[in-house]
Amino acid sequence: MRRAVLALGGTVAGLAALFSYKTHVPTVTALSTPITPSASPTLPSAAPTLASPTLASPTMATTTMAPPTTKPSAAKSASAAPTVKKTTAPASTPPPTTQAPAPPPKPSGTFTGQAVDTNYGPVQVQITVSDGKITQANGNDMGGSSIGEDAIPQLNQEAVNAQSANIQGVSGATYTSQGYIQSLQEAIDSAHL
């Protein structure tokens, strides 16, 4: 057990030391002017000599110091020059064109709503549709009341004008108007308008 704890502690300490170690990455800056090699370096040809003191001792010797000689190489001067790359923006390509789906065909034909029972007898509406528009509405007052016979032509005209079942009822023919509107809505629903 003690070995396991020591091994685990050593592993954790090693990982902590490893993750805390930071490497130094030197930054490189470009030169503003390129270095060009010259034909002959302008270094002094003779190195100065240090003169020995006037009282010479056996342990003191004369030392000659020469400055370091550096010769610029062609490879170094070529690589030191900044390189400028011209980049051009990629040609913009238009986005792919997608065709919109074709609209569904507009309904055409004759559609009939169910007969709706009213206090004065059943009412049924038939509509004629051409290219999605109501071109004709025909209501039928099957009860044969005189109120319905007077109201149906007005309701037919309102249905064509409104192109929906959102129409006004005829005053004095409330039950017939409500039955007409309900049957008209069923005909419109079957035409998918």
C-alpha positions in Angstrom: 0.0 0.0 0.0 2.8 2.4 0.9 4.5 1.7 -2.4 1.4 2.5 -4.3 1.0 5.8 -2.5 4.6 6.7 -3.2 4.3 5.7 -6.8 1.2 7.7 -7.2 2.7 10.7 -5.5 5.8 10.5 -7.6 3.7 10.3 -10.8 1.7 13.3 -9.8 4.8 15.3 -8.9 6.4 14.4 -12.2 3.4 15.4 -14.2 3.1 18.7 -12.3 6.8 19.4 -13.1 6.4 18.5 -16.7 3.3 20.7 -17.2 4.9 23.6 -15.4 8.0 23.6 -17.7 7.9 26.4 -20.1 9.9 26.5 -23.3 11.4 29.6 -24.7 10.5 30.3 -28.3 12.6 33.2 -29.7 10.8 35.7 -31.8 12.2 36.5 -35.2 11.9 40.0 -36.6 12.5 41.0 -40.2 15.3 43.4 -41.0 14.1 46.7 -42.5 17.1 46.8 -44.9 18.8 43.8 -46.4 22.4 43.1 -45.6 24.6 43.0 -48.6 28.1 41.6 -48.5 31.0 44.0 -49.3 34.1 43.2 -51.3 36.4 43.6 -48.3 35.5 43.9 -44.7 36.6 47.1 -43.0 38.2 45.4 -40.1 41.7 46.5 -38.9 44.4 44.3 -40.3 46.6 44.4 -37.3 45.5 43.6 -33.8 46.5 45.9 -31.0 49.0 44.4 -28.6 49.1 45.0 -24.9 52.4 46.2 -23.8 53.9 44.5 -20.8 54.5 46.6 -17.8 57.9 48.1 -17.3 58.7 45.9 -14.4 58.4 42.5 -15.9 57.7 39.6 -13.7 58.0 36.0 -14.7 54.2 35.4 -14.3 53.1 38.2 -16.5 53.0 37.6 -20.2 52.1 39.7 -23.2 48.6 39.1 -24.5 47.5 39.9 -28.0 43.8 40.5 -28.6 42.3 40.3 -32.1 38.8 41.3 -32.9 36.6 38.5 -34.3 36.6 38.4 -38.0 33.3 37.9 -39.7 32.7 37.4 -43.3 29.2 37.7 -44.5 28.2 34.7 -46.5 26.0 34.8 -49.5 23.5 32.4 -48.0 23.2 34.4 -44.8 22.7 37.7 -46.6 20.2 36.2 -48.9 18.2 34.8 -46.1 18.3 37.9 -44.1 16.6 40.0 -46.8 12.9 40.2 -46.1 10.8 38.4 -48.6 7.5 39.9 -49.8 5.0 37.6 -51.2 2.2 39.1 -53.3 -1.0 37.4 -52.6 -4.1 37.8 -54.6 -7.6 37.3 -53.3 -9.2 34.2 -54.7 -11.7 34.9 -57.4 -15.1 35.0 -55.8 -17.4 32.4 -57.1 -21.1 33.0 -57.1 -23.1 30.8 -54.7 -24.7 27.8 -56.3 -28.1 28.6 -57.6 -30.9 26.6 -56.3 -34.1 26.5 -58.1 -37.2 27.1 -56.0 -39.6 24.2 -56.1 -42.4 24.8 -58.6 -45.6 26.0 -56.8 -48.3 23.5 -56.6 -50.9 23.8 -59.4 -53.8 26.1 -58.6 -57.1 24.2 -58.3 -59.7 24.4 -60.9 -63.1 22.7 -61.2 -66.5 22.5 -59.4 -66.7 21.9 -55.7 -69.8 21.3 -53.6 -70.2 21.7 -49.9 -72.5 19.5 -47.8 -76.1 20.4 -47.3 -76.6 22.3 -44.0 -79.9 22.0 -42.2 -81.5 25.3 -41.1 -84.8 26.2 -39.5 -86.2 26.8 -43.0 -84.7 23.8 -44.7 -81.3 22.6 -45.9 -78.9 24.9 -47.9 -76.1 23.7 -50.1 -73.4 25.7 -52.0 -71.5 24.8 -55.2 -68.6 26.9 -56.3 -66.7 27.0 -59.6 -63.0 27.6 -59.3 -60.6 28.6 -62.1 -56.8 28.9 -61.4 -57.4 29.1 -57.6 -60.1 31.8 -57.8 -63.8 31.5 -57.2 -65.5 32.5 -60.4 -69.1 31.4 -59.6 -71.1 30.5 -56.5 -74.5 28.8 -56.6 -76.4 28.3 -53.4 -79.5 26.1 -53.4 -82.2 26.7 -50.8 -83.7 23.2 -50.8 -86.4 24.2 -48.3 -88.1 26.4 -50.9 -88.7 29.4 -48.6 -89.2 32.8 -50.1 -86.7 34.3 -47.7 -84.0 31.9 -48.9 -84.9 32.5 -52.6 -84.3 36.3 -52.0 -81.1 35.9 -50.0 -79.2 33.3 -52.0 -78.4 35.5 -55.1 -77.0 38.2 -52.7 -74.9 35.6 -50.8 -73.6 34.1 -54.2 -72.4 37.6 -55.2 -70.7 38.2 -51.9 -68.9 34.8 -52.0 -67.4 35.7 -55.5 -66.4 39.2 -54.3 -64.8 38.0 -51.0 -63.1 34.9 -52.5 -63.7 33.3 -49.1 -66.4 32.3 -46.7 -65.8 35.6 -44.7 -69.0 37.3 -46.0 -71.9 39.3 -44.4 -75.2 37.6 -44.0 -78.4 39.0 -45.5 -80.5 40.9 -43.0 -83.8 39.1 -42.3 -82.3 35.7 -43.5 -80.0 34.9 -40.6 -80.6 31.1 -40.6 -80.3 30.8 -44.4 -77.1 33.0 -44.3 -75.5 30.8 -41.5 -76.2 27.6 -43.4 -75.0 29.1 -46.7 -71.7 30.3 -45.1 -71.1 26.8 -43.5 -71.7 25.0 -46.8 -69.6 27.6 -48.7 -66.7 26.9 -46.3 -66.9 23.2 -46.8 -66.8 23.7 -50.6 -63.7 26.0 -50.3 -62.0 23.5 -48.0 -62.6 20.7 -50.6 -61.1 23.0 -53.3 -58.0 23.5 -51.0 -58.2 27.3 -51.3 
